[in-house]
Amino acid sequence: MSKPPEILLMDSLMPQQTRDLHQLDKAHFIHPFTDFSVFKEKGCEVITRSAGIHVEDSKGNRYIDGLGGLWCVNVGHGRREIGDAMAAQASKMAYYSPFNNLTNEPATLLAAKLAALAPAHLQHVFYSCGGSVANDTAIRLVHYYFNQKGLPRKKKIIARKSGYHGTTYLAASLTGTASGNWGFDTVEGLVTHISEANCYRRPAGLSEAQYADFLVDEFKTTVEKLGADRVAAFIAEPIMGAGGVLVAPEGYHRRIQEICRANDILYISDEVVTGFGRLGHYFASEAVFNIQPDIINIAKGLTSGYSPLGATLISDAIYDVISRPQCKEGVLSTGYTYSGHPVSCAAALANLAIMERENLCRHVRETAPYFREQLQNRLYAHEIVGDIRGSHFMIGMENVADRDSKALFPAEARVGQRIAEECQKRGFLIRPLKHINIMSPPLIWTREVIDTVVAILDESIAAVVDSLKKEGFIQ
Ligand SMILES: Cc1ncc(COP(=O)(O)O)c(C=O)c1O
């Protein structure tokens, strides 16, 4: 029997049979955040399989995943029950519109579940497809909220340098990382970026407490300069991720929130990375930092990356305002075809069931001190390790040429990249971010896994120090 045309087309595109996957990828897939000078020559490594804490590439190399995919595979790889839940939902009802007064079972159940897990005042969920769009949605809703309240001038957003909030137009405008928007435009006049909270590189002579005063004062002054009647919201990650895993000084978030409250400014917490166990709790804002944000944005760990899903959780107070009809037949005109996608929501429910059953938040809380202790005991022995920071399963290691002055190696030393390459040779994937290395592992790492990766890091950094000496970067 001859094959139907669509199957013939699929066959002609089947890479293993007809063409080299590597070449096809180079020819057709524009990857996010690609360095084309390297990509056009080398292309990509193809990750073909994953299970538990491991991923495997097309050459059969197996690695311990130190990145959790991209800060997201919280319950670990290859969880059959998430795949089964998605397959069951796809077979039962893969998609129907969520607009107006239509819903689907997984989206409703998940919204209720999120409301139960979130801080008590956040009982309403607006779904999107990922972190950038969750942040976009938050800004749109904040503007709508102030319009509804009759305060249309209150529109400006205060964000932070080195903050990462995504790359859709609005999210990119919130993002403040140095290289985040190279060559791209952002929305003009909307966002003001204040200093990031970088305790390691705080101004010389300031104690951590004085540094907190300095940052809080800067925020206060910025509100005064912009005018409280113009400022709608402040957005921050509880711990900055892609900006270098930066932990704010004690009390910082709380004090900023107090100023927000006093000035009718909404506090948006971007928990796209910190949510779902990475800091030992489903939500870190209240449990770890003692703040009650008006909005929390989530994505990534919500489905452990098994399916795209993001959400904006909003307070009852905001809901009360935005749910008032603006006029007869006036609707809340924002949302996406895939808001509350049934298959993604089924993935999230299965993911949360695993987290609960295996008590992964508790596991992270119990394992994190050991992780931290091992990293500090072993890695500070290397002269280039300047700072090991972060919290729980969100760790950054900053490498320096001189510990006293905190001077960096020149960019051509590629120190973060070298460490990542040495780790990769030894079967461990860690993320380089210029001179920093980042770990955001699956939450299922045990003490044994920690021993293995710390030993690999130890050996890899020693190898990098040797090569830096040989090349004259270290005298
Ligand atoms: C804190 C934070 N917010 C938002 C985003 C953007 O999420 P997405 O890539 O799903 O759009 C990221 C992505 O890394 C992130 O780290």
The ligand as a MOL file (V3000), in Angstrom:
LIG
                    3D

  0  0  0     0  0            999 V3000
M  V30 BEGIN CTAB
M  V30 COUNTS 16 16 0 0 0
M  V30 BEGIN ATOM
M  V30 1 C 13.6140 34.8230 35.9850 0
M  V30 2 C 13.1810 34.5440 34.5790 0
M  V30 3 N 12.0780 35.1370 34.1120 0
M  V30 4 C 11.6300 34.9120 32.8710 0
M  V30 5 C 12.3040 34.0660 32.0180 0
M  V30 6 C 11.8040 33.8680 30.6200 0
M  V30 7 O 11.1820 32.6530 30.5230 0
M  V30 8 P 10.9370 31.9850 29.0770 0
M  V30 9 O 12.2830 31.7070 28.5000 0
M  V30 10 O 10.1220 30.7610 29.4110 0
M  V30 11 O 10.1620 32.9370 28.2600 0
M  V30 12 C 13.4480 33.4120 32.4700 0
M  V30 13 C 14.1690 32.4740 31.5990 0
M  V30 14 O 15.2310 32.0010 31.9020 0
M  V30 15 C 13.9220 33.6730 33.7740 0
M  V30 16 O 15.0400 33.1220 34.2250 0
M  V30 END ATOM
M  V30 BEGIN BOND
M  V30 1 1 1 2
M  V30 2 1 2 3
M  V30 3 2 2 15
M  V30 4 2 3 4
M  V30 5 1 4 5
M  V30 6 1 5 6
M  V30 7 2 5 12
M  V30 8 1 6 7
M  V30 9 1 7 8
M  V30 10 2 8 9
M  V30 11 1 8 10
M  V30 12 1 8 11
M  V30 13 1 12 13
M  V30 14 1 12 15
M  V30 15 2 13 14
M  V30 16 1 15 16
M  V30 END BOND
M  V30 END CTAB
M  END
